[in-house]
């Protein structure tokens, strides 16, 4: 058996196992909101849920996919060691955050993950600089740079909390981390992986629309952080900068979508129908996210945009509607998910539960039993992931 293929499959199966843990923690959180019970600290478990979602599921899956797509040798001893250090840190966070929240050992494990992730990014960027400079590589290189940038914020939380308390600066650092994770690391990496797949199918990603889309997205990513800080009600010039950044990144995305539709239509149409649906749903979620970010720059909508249920719906739309569906697309495309009825059932159940959850979250103030419905939908998502997990393979057969 090809060791490289086997290693990628094992890494992805571990990432999916982490996702199952995320879903289980989500069910516990949803049940607690429906019927609180003693001995359960909602905030602590929420920390575990979010850290495992970002670092256990998305990071580990991207780690495996990026190595598989771009590394000259994905099983170099350094990558193998880094993977297990990262997974060890994930397990450390899983067994500390639910019981102590942000305390000594949970901070130690999250810091180990952050430092290891940045070390991986640095050595991998150096390796990628020796190769081609196609658009896919540029997206992934900058994804790793933006991931490093995002990881600087958590290290500043302790000093800021100790000296200034949990004021505006503290929460701005959290939004800084989220912005450069969601809009930087996750988005750039997944676009880069998609372009890599298209390159392997004979599509020229050096097309001017793809390059322009990359440049606009990169230019916009830094001032676009202001979109995440509008809750501080800054002066009007900041709203104008936020609106400009939002429009730049939206136009950049439209150029990328136009490139895919024009230049990659044929290879996409040759994919299995389930793959096309996953790609379409993920792309629509990304487009909706960009449109919502542009709308959030309107002063009259800022208060609505930062309402708790809206924020949760938005974060889930990006993390599940775009990021997770694109990761499922990669799993399916590369043959790590069996093309079976069970796989299709799992995908439909997962996506359907997600859509209903989004609707309920948006209308939550008007739905009396919303907590119960959200708990049931969380259970159905957990069931869907269990089905998909049973359909995973450690050997791939690209479709």
C-alpha positions in Angstrom: 0.0 0.0 0.0 1.2 3.5 -0.9 2.4 5.0 2.5 1.6 8.6 1.4 -2.0 7.7 0.5 -2.4 5.7 3.7 -1.1 8.6 5.8 -3.4 11.1 4.3 -6.4 8.8 4.9 -5.4 8.2 8.5 -5.0 12.0 9.1 -8.4 12.7 7.6 -10.1 10.0 9.6 -8.6 11.5 12.8 -9.8 14.9 11.7 -13.3 13.5 11.2 -13.2 11.8 14.6 -12.4 15.2 16.0 -15.5 16.6 14.2 -17.6 13.9 15.8 -16.4 15.2 19.2 -17.3 18.7 18.1 -20.8 17.6 17.2 -21.3 15.7 20.5 -20.2 18.8 22.4 -22.6 20.8 20.3 -25.5 18.4 21.3 -24.6 18.9 25.0 -24.6 22.7 24.6 -28.0 22.6 22.8 -29.5 20.3 25.4 -28.3 22.5 28.2 -29.9 25.6 26.6 -33.2 23.6 26.4 -33.0 22.1 29.9 -30.1 23.3 32.1 -28.7 20.7 34.5 -26.2 20.8 37.4 -22.5 20.2 37.1 -22.3 21.6 33.5 -20.4 24.8 32.8 -21.7 26.1 29.5 -18.8 28.5 28.9 -16.2 25.8 29.5 -17.8 23.3 27.2 -18.3 26.1 24.6 -14.5 26.7 24.6 -13.9 23.0 24.0 -16.5 23.0 21.2 -15.0 26.0 19.4 -11.4 25.0 19.8 -12.0 21.4 18.6 -14.0 22.8 15.6 -11.2 25.2 14.5 -8.2 23.2 15.5 -9.3 19.6 15.7 -11.5 19.5 12.6 -10.7 22.3 10.1 -7.0 22.7 10.9 -6.2 19.0 10.8 -8.2 18.4 7.6 -6.5 21.3 5.9 -3.1 20.1 7.2 -3.7 16.7 5.5 -5.1 18.1 2.3 -2.4 20.7 1.8 0.4 18.2 2.4 -1.3 15.8 0.0 -1.8 18.5 -2.7 1.5 20.5 -2.5 4.2 18.7 -0.5 7.0 16.9 -2.3 6.9 14.3 0.4 4.0 14.5 2.8 5.5 11.9 5.0 8.7 13.7 5.9 9.5 12.9 9.5 9.0 16.5 10.5 5.4 16.5 9.1 4.6 13.2 10.8 5.9 14.5 14.2 4.1 17.8 13.8 0.8 16.1 13.1 0.9 14.0 16.2 2.0 17.0 18.3 -1.0 18.9 17.0 -3.4 16.0 17.7 -1.9 15.6 21.2 -2.6 19.3 21.8 -6.2 18.8 20.6 -6.7 15.9 23.0 -5.2 18.0 25.8 -7.7 20.9 25.1 -10.5 18.4 24.9 -9.8 17.1 28.4 -9.0 20.5 30.0 -11.4 23.1 28.6 -14.7 21.4 29.6 -13.5 21.2 33.2 -11.4 24.3 33.8 -12.1 26.8 30.9 -9.2 29.1 30.3 -6.7 27.9 32.9 -3.1 26.8 33.1 -3.3 23.5 31.3 -5.8 24.4 28.7 -3.7 27.5 27.8 -0.6 25.3 27.7 -2.2 22.9 25.2 -3.7 25.7 23.0 -0.3 27.4 23.0 1.4 24.2 21.9 -1.0 23.9 19.0 -0.5 27.5 18.0 3.3 27.4 18.1 3.4 24.0 16.3 0.9 25.3 13.6 3.1 28.4 13.1 6.2 26.2 12.8 4.5 24.0 10.3 3.4 27.1 8.3 7.0 28.5 8.2 8.7 25.4 7.0 6.0 24.6 4.5 6.0 28.1 3.0 9.8 27.8 2.6 9.2 24.5 0.7 6.5 26.0 -1.5 8.7 28.9 -2.5 11.0 26.4 -4.3 8.2 25.3 -6.6 5.8 26.8 -9.0 4.1 30.2 -8.4 0.7 29.3 -9.8 -2.4 30.9 -8.4 -3.3 27.8 -6.3 0.2 28.0 -4.6 -0.2 31.7 -3.9 -3.6 31.2 -2.2 -2.2 28.5 0.0 1.0 30.4 0.8 -1.0 33.4 1.9 -3.4 31.1 3.8 -0.5 29.9 5.9 0.8 33.5 6.4 -2.7 34.7 7.5 -2.9 31.7 9.9 0.3 32.8 11.5 -1.0 36.3 11.8 -4.3 35.1 13.4 -2.4 33.0 16.0 -0.6 36.1 17.4 -3.9 37.4 18.9 -4.4 34.7 21.5 -1.0 35.3 22.9 -2.0 38.9 23.6 -5.2 38.0 25.4 -3.5 37.2 28.7 -1.6 40.4 29.1 -4.5 42.5 27.9 -6.9 40.7 30.3 -4.5 41.2 33.2 -3.8 44.9 32.5 -7.1 46.1 31.1 -9.7 43.5 31.9 -12.1 42.1 29.3 -12.8 45.4 27.6 -13.1 46.4 24.0 -9.4 45.6 23.2 -9.8 42.1 24.6 -12.8 41.3 22.3 -11.1 43.0 19.4 -8.3 40.5 19.7 -10.8 37.7 19.6 -12.4 39.1 16.5 -8.9 39.6 15.0 -8.3 35.9 15.5 -11.7 34.9 14.0 -11.4 37.2 11.0 -8.0 36.0 9.9 -9.0 32.4 10.6 -12.3 32.5 8.7 -11.6 35.0 5.9 -7.9 34.3 5.7 -6.6 30.9 6.6 -9.8 28.8 5.9 -11.0 30.7 2.8 -7.6 31.1 1.1 -6.6 27.5 1.8 -9.9 26.0 0.4 -9.8 28.2 -2.7 -6.2 27.2 -3.2 -7.1 23.5 -2.9 -10.0 23.9 -5.4 -7.7 25.6 -7.9 -5.1 22.8 -7.4 -7.8 20.2 -8.3 -8.7 22.2 -11.4 -5.0 22.4 -12.4 -4.8 18.6 -12.2 -7.7 18.5 -14.6 -5.9 20.7 -17.1 -7.4 24.1 -16.2 -5.0 27.0 -16.5 -5.3 28.9 -13.2 -2.9 31.6 -14.4 -6.0 33.1 -16.1 -6.2 36.9 -15.5 -9.5 36.6 -13.7 -8.1 34.1 -11.2 -5.0 36.2 -10.6 -7.1 39.4 -10.2 -9.4 37.6 -7.8 -6.4 36.6 -5.7 -5.0 40.1 -5.7 -8.3 41.7 -4.7 -8.9 39.2 -1.9 -5.4 39.7 -0.6 -5.6 43.5 -0.7 -9.0 43.4 1.0 -8.3 41.0 3.8 -6.4 43.4 6.0 -8.8 46.4 6.0 -11.7 44.0 6.1 -10.9 43.4 9.8 -12.7 46.7 10.4 -15.9 44.9 9.5 -15.5 42.8 12.7 -14.9 46.0 14.8 -17.9 48.0 13.8 -19.7 47.1 17.1 -17.4 49.7 18.7 -19.3 52.4 16.8 -16.2 54.1 15.3 -16.2 57.3 13.3 -17.7 57.4 9.8 -14.4 57.1 8.0 -14.0 53.6 9.5 -17.4 52.6 8.1 -16.3 53.8 4.7 -13.1 51.8 4.9 -15.1 48.7 6.0 -17.5 49.2 3.0 -14.6 49.6 0.6 -12.9 46.4 1.9 -16.1 44.5 1.7 -16.7 45.5 -1.9 -13.1 44.6 -2.9 -13.3 41.2 -1.4 -16.8 40.6 -3.0 -15.5 41.7 -6.4 -12.5 39.5 -5.9 -14.7 36.5 -5.2 -16.9 37.3 -8.2 -13.8 37.3 -10.5 -12.9 33.9 -9.1 -16.4 32.5 -9.6 -16.5 33.9 -13.1 -13.2 32.2 -13.8 -14.5 28.8 -12.5 -17.7 29.1 -14.5 -15.9 30.1 -17.7 -12.7 28.1 -17.7 -13.6 25.0 -15.5 -17.1 24.3 -16.5 -16.3 21.1 -18.4 -14.2 19.4 -15.7 -16.8 20.3 -13.1 -19.6 18.9 -15.2 -17.6 15.6 -15.5 -17.7 15.2 -11.7 -20.3 13.1 -10.0 -23.6 14.9 -9.3 -23.1 14.8 -5.5 -19.7 16.5 -6.0 -21.2 19.3 -8.1 -23.9 19.9 -5.4 -21.4 20.1 -2.6 -19.3 22.5 -4.7 -22.3 24.6 -5.5 -23.6 24.7 -2.0 -20.2 25.7 -0.6 -19.7 28.4 -3.2 -23.2 29.9 -2.5 -22.5 30.0 1.2 -19.2 31.8 0.6 -21.0 34.3 -1.7 -23.7 34.9 0.8 -21.1 35.5 3.5 -19.4 38.1 1.3 -22.7 39.8 0.6 -23.6 39.8 4.3 -20.2 41.3 5.2 -20.9 44.1 2.7 -24.3 44.8 4.2 -22.8 44.8 7.7 -20.9 47.9 6.8 -24.2 49.9 6.7 -24.4 51.7 10.1 -28.1 51.0 10.5 -27.5 47.3 10.3 -24.6 47.0 12.6 -26.6 46.4 15.8 -28.6 43.7 14.0 -25.4 42.1 12.6 -23.9 41.7 16.1 -27.0 40.2 17.8 -26.1 36.9 19.4 -28.4 34.6 17.4 -27.3 36.3 14.2 -23.6 36.0 15.0 -24.0 32.3 15.8 -25.9 31.7 12.5 -23.2 33.6 10.6 -20.3 31.7 12.2 -22.1 28.4 11.5 -22.9 29.4 7.9 -19.2 30.0 7.2 -17.8 27.1 9.3 -20.4 24.5 8.1 -22.0 26.0 5.0 -18.7 26.9 3.3 -15.7 25.4 5.1 -17.1 22.0 6.1 -19.0 21.5 2.8 -15.8 22.3 0.9 -13.9 19.9 3.1 -16.5 17.2 2.4 -16.1 18.0 -1.3 -12.4 17.4 -1.0 -13.0 14.1 0.9 -15.5 12.9 -1.7 -13.5 14.1 -4.7 -10.3 12.3 -3.6 -12.2 9.1 -2.8 -11.9 9.1 0.9 -15.7 8.9 1.1 -17.2 5.8 -0.5 -19.6 6.8 -3.3 -22.5 4.9 -1.6 -26.1 5.5 -0.7 -25.1 5.8 2.9 -22.7 8.6 2.0 -25.4 10.5 0.1 -27.8 10.0 3.0 -25.2 11.3 5.5 -24.5 14.4 3.3 -28.2 15.2 2.8 -29.0 14.7 6.5 -26.1 16.9 7.5 -26.8 19.7 5.0 -30.6 19.6 5.6 -30.1 19.8 9.4 -27.7 22.7 9.0 -30.2 24.6 6.8 -33.0 24.1 9.2 -30.8 25.2 12.1 -29.9 28.4 10.3 -33.6 29.2 9.7 -34.4 28.6 13.4 -31.5 30.7 14.6 -32.5 33.6 12.4 -36.1 33.4 13.6 -35.3 32.4 17.2 -36.9 35.3 19.0 -40.2 34.3 17.3 -40.1 30.5 17.9 -41.1 29.4 21.4 -39.6 25.9 21.3 -36.4 26.9 19.4 -34.0 25.4 21.9 -35.7 22.0 21.6 -35.7 22.1 17.8 -32.1 23.1 17.7 -31.2 20.2 20.0 -33.0 17.7 17.8 -31.2 19.2 14.7 -27.8 18.9 16.5 -28.6 15.2 17.1 -29.4 14.7 13.5 -26.1 16.3 12.5 -24.3 14.0 14.9 -26.0 11.0 13.3 -25.1 12.3 9.8 -21.4 12.5 10.8 -21.5 9.0 12.3 -22.8 7.8 8.9 -20.1 9.6 7.0 -17.4 8.4 9.4 -18.4 4.8 8.7 -18.1 5.5 5.0 -14.5 6.9 5.2 -11.5 5.0 3.7 -7.8 5.4 4.5 -7.0 4.6 0.8 -8.2 7.0 -1.8 -9.6 6.5 -5.3 -10.1 9.9 -7.0 -13.4 10.5 -8.6 
